[in-house]
Amino acid sequence: MLVRVWEYEVVPGREAEFERLYGSAGAWAQLFARSAGHLSTELYRGVDQPARYLTVDRFSDTDSWHQFLREHGDDYAELDSRCAELTTSQVEIR
């Protein structure tokens, strides 16, 4: 299984919009669902830092992730660009 975790700091006042796009039924999950290897997308909000979020995306394996990027990389880049204004930082946790 491949698990991708991202940490985000959300612009104050944009939390609801961020949650709609990044939640388990949001635009990112819908995009990832185009891959047969996508297993789940989860969103977590910080307790002590409510502007801090983690996303956890699970794919069956690394090959599924790479196949997704080959087939939907342009859509991924476009959605990422559209969502950039919602955050002050984003870091993939490796």
C-alpha positions as CSV (number, residue, x, y, z in Angstrom):
1,M,0.0,0.0,0.0
2,L,1.1,3.6,-0.8
3,V,0.1,6.2,1.7
4,R,0.7,9.9,0.9
5,V,0.4,12.4,3.7
6,W,0.3,16.2,3.2
7,E,0.3,18.9,5.9
8,Y,-1.4,22.2,5.1
9,E,-1.7,25.6,6.8
10,V,-5.0,27.1,5.7
11,V,-5.6,30.8,5.1
12,P,-7.8,32.1,8.0
13,G,-11.4,32.2,7.0
14,R,-11.0,29.7,4.1
15,E,-11.3,26.5,6.3
16,A,-14.8,25.6,5.1
17,E,-13.8,25.8,1.5
18,F,-10.6,23.9,2.1
19,E,-12.6,21.1,3.9
20,R,-15.1,20.9,1.0
21,L,-12.3,20.4,-1.6
22,Y,-10.0,18.2,0.5
23,G,-12.5,16.1,2.4
24,S,-13.3,12.5,1.6
25,A,-16.1,13.5,-0.8
26,G,-14.3,16.6,-2.2
27,A,-12.7,17.4,-5.5
28,W,-9.4,15.7,-4.6
29,A,-11.0,12.5,-3.6
30,Q,-13.1,12.6,-6.8
31,L,-10.1,13.1,-8.9
32,F,-8.1,10.3,-7.2
33,A,-11.2,8.0,-7.5
34,R,-10.5,7.9,-11.3
35,S,-7.7,5.5,-10.4
36,A,-8.7,1.9,-9.8
37,G,-5.9,1.8,-7.2
38,H,-7.2,4.6,-5.1
39,L,-8.4,3.2,-1.7
40,S,-9.3,6.3,0.4
41,T,-8.8,10.0,1.1
42,E,-9.1,11.3,4.7
43,L,-8.9,14.8,6.1
44,Y,-7.8,15.7,9.7
45,R,-7.9,19.1,11.3
46,G,-5.5,20.1,14.1
47,V,-6.9,20.3,17.6
48,D,-4.5,22.9,19.0
49,Q,-3.9,24.5,15.6
50,P,-7.2,24.6,13.8
51,A,-5.7,26.1,10.6
52,R,-3.4,23.0,10.3
53,Y,-4.7,20.0,8.4
54,L,-3.4,16.6,7.2
55,T,-4.6,14.7,4.2
56,V,-4.0,11.0,3.9
57,D,-4.4,9.4,0.5
58,R,-4.1,5.7,0.1
59,F,-3.4,3.8,-3.1
60,S,-3.0,0.1,-3.5
61,D,0.6,0.5,-4.5
62,T,3.2,2.8,-6.1
63,D,2.4,1.6,-9.6
64,S,-1.2,2.7,-9.2
65,W,-0.1,6.2,-8.1
66,H,2.2,6.5,-11.1
67,Q,-0.5,5.2,-13.5
68,F,-2.9,7.8,-12.0
69,L,-0.3,10.6,-12.7
70,R,0.3,9.5,-16.2
71,E,-3.5,9.4,-17.0
72,H,-4.6,12.4,-14.9
73,G,-1.5,14.5,-14.3
74,D,-2.8,17.6,-16.1
75,D,-6.0,17.5,-14.0
76,Y,-4.0,17.1,-10.9
77,A,-1.8,20.1,-11.7
78,E,-4.9,22.2,-12.6
79,L,-6.7,21.4,-9.3
80,D,-3.5,22.0,-7.3
81,S,-3.2,25.4,-9.0
82,R,-6.8,26.3,-8.2
83,C,-6.4,25.3,-4.6
84,A,-3.1,27.1,-4.0
85,E,-4.8,30.3,-2.8
86,L,-6.4,28.4,0.1
87,T,-3.1,27.7,1.9
88,T,-0.1,29.5,3.2
89,S,2.0,26.3,3.1
90,Q,1.8,22.7,2.1
91,V,4.4,20.0,2.7
92,E,4.4,16.3,1.8
93,I,5.3,14.3,4.8
94,R,7.7,11.5,3.8
